[in-house]
């Protein structure tokens, strides 16, 4: 099936306020992507205002990249405030396997909040699924280990969704979205995305934007994955062969211009039997 562009129409009507506790690498890109699809981003970081910002937001995205103790405290406070208002929370544990300290904080956060969507790559999923006594290492950091089979990726996503009682979105060349039972695959996009930093963080932001207007978290996650691949495919056509810098800029133009004719870009969303 094709991506559901009606969700973008709902975003344009509602202009949801999405609170992103982002990382220093991708904060600007995440804000610009939210603006491109007509959402309203706020990038507050201070623990002292987490409750107040969450009180006026429609969704929350907690990105754990470039961590610090103060940032984790802010994320915990934000998650607690979101829970009190039943706001959808997206957690992106960037590079969670890079160090035991980072992994411990991520597990602490996930133990105290139940995110609507948990967005990971395969390496991050494996780190979160590992026994608490297992050693972390760079092989489970920001970049996902390769190669992997579809079966391995689906199995990891399903296990993660069940363990943390959430919708897991495992991104890569083929994205997997699952609530632990139903499984959706998003295929297509552009291989050039691997050369642009922050694309996974931007996908998490798009998850938050769609979750603000779509109560079904699995539908929001699967559609975010498909729509982001649609942006990638369109951006590649807008900047053919010009390199990662041009592709990066074209992503925002593609997101702002998504329309029904984008179905021609070769992105598919498929439910596994």
C-alpha positions as CSV (number, residue, x, y, z in Angstrom):
1,X,0.0,0.0,0.0
2,X,1.0,3.6,-0.5
3,X,1.8,6.0,2.4
4,X,-1.2,7.7,3.9
5,X,-0.9,11.4,3.0
6,X,-4.1,12.2,4.9
7,X,-2.1,12.3,8.1
8,X,-0.1,15.2,6.7
9,X,-3.3,17.0,5.9
10,X,-4.3,16.5,9.6
11,X,-1.0,17.9,10.7
12,X,-1.5,21.0,8.5
13,X,-4.9,21.5,10.0
14,X,-3.9,21.0,13.6
15,X,-0.4,22.6,13.6
16,X,0.6,20.4,16.6
17,X,3.2,21.7,19.1
18,X,5.9,19.0,19.3
19,X,8.4,19.2,22.2
20,X,11.7,17.8,21.1
21,X,14.5,17.2,23.7
22,X,17.0,16.7,20.9
23,X,20.7,16.2,20.6
24,X,23.2,18.9,19.6
25,X,24.0,17.1,16.3
26,X,20.4,17.2,14.9
27,X,18.4,19.8,16.8
28,X,18.2,22.3,14.0
29,X,17.3,19.7,11.4
30,X,14.6,18.2,13.6
31,X,13.0,21.6,14.1
32,X,13.2,22.4,10.4
33,X,11.6,19.1,9.4
34,X,8.7,19.7,11.8
35,X,8.2,23.2,10.3
36,X,8.4,21.7,6.8
37,X,5.4,19.5,7.4
38,X,3.6,22.4,9.1
39,X,4.0,21.3,12.7
40,X,5.3,23.6,15.4
41,X,8.5,22.5,17.2
42,X,9.8,23.6,20.5
43,X,13.3,22.5,21.5
44,X,13.4,23.1,25.2
45,X,16.3,21.5,27.2
46,X,16.3,22.8,30.7
47,X,14.9,20.5,33.4
48,X,13.4,23.5,35.2
49,X,10.8,24.1,32.4
50,X,10.0,20.5,31.3
51,X,6.6,20.4,33.1
52,X,5.5,23.8,31.8
53,X,6.5,23.0,28.2
54,X,4.9,19.6,28.3
55,X,1.7,21.2,29.6
56,X,1.2,23.0,26.3
57,X,2.5,20.4,23.9
58,X,0.7,17.8,21.8
59,X,3.5,15.3,21.6
60,X,7.0,14.8,23.1
61,X,10.2,13.4,21.4
62,X,13.0,12.4,23.7
63,X,16.3,11.9,21.8
64,X,19.0,10.5,24.0
65,X,22.0,11.3,21.8
66,X,24.8,13.5,23.1
67,X,23.7,12.7,26.6
68,X,24.5,14.3,30.0
69,X,23.1,13.8,33.4
70,X,21.2,17.0,33.2
71,X,19.7,15.9,29.9
72,X,18.6,12.6,31.3
73,X,17.0,14.4,34.2
74,X,15.1,16.7,31.8
75,X,13.9,13.6,29.8
76,X,12.6,11.9,33.0
77,X,10.8,15.1,34.0
78,X,9.4,15.5,30.6
79,X,8.2,11.9,30.4
80,X,6.5,12.2,33.8
81,X,4.7,15.4,32.8
82,X,3.6,13.8,29.5
83,X,2.2,10.8,31.3
84,X,0.1,13.0,33.5
85,X,-1.5,14.5,30.4
86,X,-1.6,11.3,28.4
87,X,0.6,12.8,25.7
88,X,2.3,10.5,23.1
89,X,6.0,10.1,23.8
90,X,8.6,9.0,21.2
91,X,11.9,7.8,22.6
92,X,15.0,7.6,20.4
93,X,17.9,6.0,22.4
94,X,20.6,7.1,20.0
95,X,23.8,5.1,20.4
96,X,22.4,3.4,23.5
97,X,25.0,0.6,23.4
98,X,28.0,2.9,23.2
99,X,28.6,2.9,27.0
100,X,27.2,1.2,30.1
101,X,26.4,4.6,31.5
102,X,24.3,5.6,28.5
103,X,22.5,2.2,28.4
104,X,21.8,2.4,32.1
105,X,20.1,5.8,31.8
106,X,18.1,4.7,28.8
107,X,16.8,1.6,30.7
108,X,16.0,3.9,33.7
109,X,13.9,6.2,31.4
110,X,12.1,3.3,29.8
111,X,11.4,1.8,33.2
112,X,9.6,4.9,34.3
113,X,7.7,5.8,31.1
114,X,5.8,3.8,28.5
115,X,6.6,5.5,25.2
116,X,4.0,5.4,22.4
117,X,6.9,4.7,19.9
118,X,10.5,3.5,20.6
119,X,12.6,4.2,17.5
120,X,15.9,2.3,17.2
121,X,18.3,0.8,14.7
122,X,19.3,-2.8,15.0
123,X,22.4,-2.1,17.1
124,X,20.3,-0.1,19.6
125,X,17.6,-2.7,19.7
126,X,20.2,-5.4,20.5
127,X,21.7,-3.3,23.3
128,X,18.3,-2.7,24.9
129,X,17.5,-6.4,24.6
130,X,20.8,-7.6,26.1
131,X,21.0,-8.8,29.7
132,X,21.7,-6.0,32.2
133,X,25.1,-7.5,32.9
134,X,26.2,-7.6,29.3
135,X,29.0,-5.3,28.3
136,X,28.2,-2.4,25.9
137,X,30.6,-1.4,23.1
138,X,31.0,0.7,20.0
139,X,29.7,-2.1,17.8
140,X,26.3,-1.3,19.3
141,X,26.6,2.5,19.0
142,X,25.1,5.0,16.6
143,X,25.6,2.9,13.5
144,X,23.8,-0.4,13.2
145,X,25.7,-3.6,12.6
146,X,25.6,-5.0,9.1
147,X,24.7,-7.2,7.4
148,X,21.4,-8.5,8.8
149,X,18.5,-10.4,7.5
150,X,14.9,-9.3,7.4
151,X,14.1,-12.1,9.9
152,X,16.7,-10.9,12.4
153,X,15.4,-7.3,12.1
154,X,11.7,-8.3,12.5
155,X,12.6,-10.6,15.4
156,X,14.5,-7.9,17.2
157,X,11.7,-5.3,16.7
158,X,9.0,-7.7,17.9
159,X,11.0,-8.6,21.0
160,X,11.6,-5.0,21.8
161,X,7.9,-4.1,21.4
162,X,6.9,-6.9,23.7
163,X,9.6,-6.2,26.3
164,X,8.9,-2.5,26.6
165,X,5.2,-2.7,25.9
166,X,5.4,-0.2,23.1
167,X,5.4,0.2,19.3
168,X,8.9,-0.4,18.1
169,X,10.2,1.2,14.9
170,X,13.4,-0.4,13.7
171,X,14.8,1.7,10.9
172,X,17.3,0.9,8.2
173,X,17.2,0.2,4.5
174,X,13.9,-1.5,5.2
175,X,12.0,-0.2,8.2
176,X,10.1,-2.5,10.6
177,X,7.2,-1.1,12.7
178,X,5.5,-3.5,15.2
179,X,3.4,-3.5,18.3
180,X,4.7,-7.0,19.1
181,X,2.0,-8.7,17.0
182,X,1.3,-6.9,13.7
183,X,4.4,-6.1,11.6
184,X,4.7,-3.5,8.9
185,X,7.6,-3.0,6.5
186,X,8.5,0.3,4.8
187,X,10.6,-0.1,1.7
188,X,12.2,2.3,-0.8
189,X,13.9,5.7,-0.1
190,X,17.5,6.6,-0.9
191,X,20.8,4.8,-0.1
192,X,22.3,8.3,0.1
193,X,20.6,8.9,3.5
194,X,23.4,6.9,5.1
195,X,25.8,9.7,4.3
196,X,23.6,12.4,6.0
197,X,23.8,12.6,9.8
198,X,20.7,13.1,11.8
199,X,18.3,11.4,9.4
200,X,17.2,8.9,12.1
201,X,16.6,11.8,14.6
202,X,14.5,13.5,12.0
203,X,12.4,10.3,11.6
204,X,11.8,10.3,15.3
205,X,10.6,13.9,15.1
206,X,8.2,12.9,12.2
207,X,6.9,10.1,14.5
208,X,6.1,12.6,17.1
209,X,4.4,14.9,14.6
210,X,2.2,12.1,13.4
211,X,1.5,10.7,16.8
212,X,0.2,14.1,17.8
213,X,-2.7,13.7,15.3
214,X,-3.0,9.9,15.1
215,X,-4.0,7.9,18.3
216,X,-2.9,4.5,16.8
217,X,0.8,4.5,17.5
218,X,1.5,1.6,15.1
219,X,-0.2,3.4,12.3
220,X,1.7,6.6,13.2
221,X,5.1,4.9,13.3
222,X,4.6,2.9,10.1
223,X,3.3,5.9,8.2
224,X,6.2,8.1,9.5
225,X,8.7,5.5,8.2
226,X,7.0,5.4,4.8
227,X,6.7,9.2,4.5
228,X,10.3,9.7,5.5
229,X,11.4,7.2,2.8
230,X,9.1,9.1,0.4
231,X,11.0,12.3,1.3
232,X,14.3,10.6,0.7
233,X,13.3,9.3,-2.7
234,X,12.0,12.7,-3.7
235,X,15.1,14.5,-2.4
236,X,17.3,12.2,-4.5
237,X,15.3,13.2,-7.6
238,X,15.7,16.9,-6.6
239,X,19.4,16.6,-6.1
240,X,20.6,13.8,-8.4
241,X,24.2,12.9,-7.9
242,X,25.1,16.1,-6.1
243,X,26.3,14.5,-2.9
244,X,25.1,14.5,0.7
245,X,25.0,18.2,1.2
246,X,22.5,18.7,-1.6
247,X,20.5,15.7,-0.5
248,X,20.4,17.1,3.0
249,X,18.9,20.4,1.9
250,X,16.5,18.7,-0.5
251,X,15.0,16.6,2.3
252,X,13.3,19.7,3.7
253,X,12.0,20.8,0.3
254,X,10.7,17.3,-0.3
255,X,9.0,17.2,3.1
256,X,7.3,20.6,2.5
257,X,6.1,19.5,-1.0
258,X,4.7,16.0,-0.3
259,X,1.7,15.4,-2.5
260,X,-0.3,12.6,-4.0
261,X,2.0,12.3,-7.0
262,X,4.8,11.3,-4.7
263,X,3.3,7.7,-4.9
264,X,5.4,7.5,-8.1
265,X,8.6,7.6,-6.0
266,X,8.6,3.9,-5.4
267,X,7.9,3.6,-1.6
268,X,5.8,0.7,-0.4
269,X,4.2,-0.1,3.0
270,X,3.5,-3.8,3.4
271,X,2.0,-5.8,6.3
272,X,3.6,-9.2,7.0
273,X,1.3,-12.1,7.2
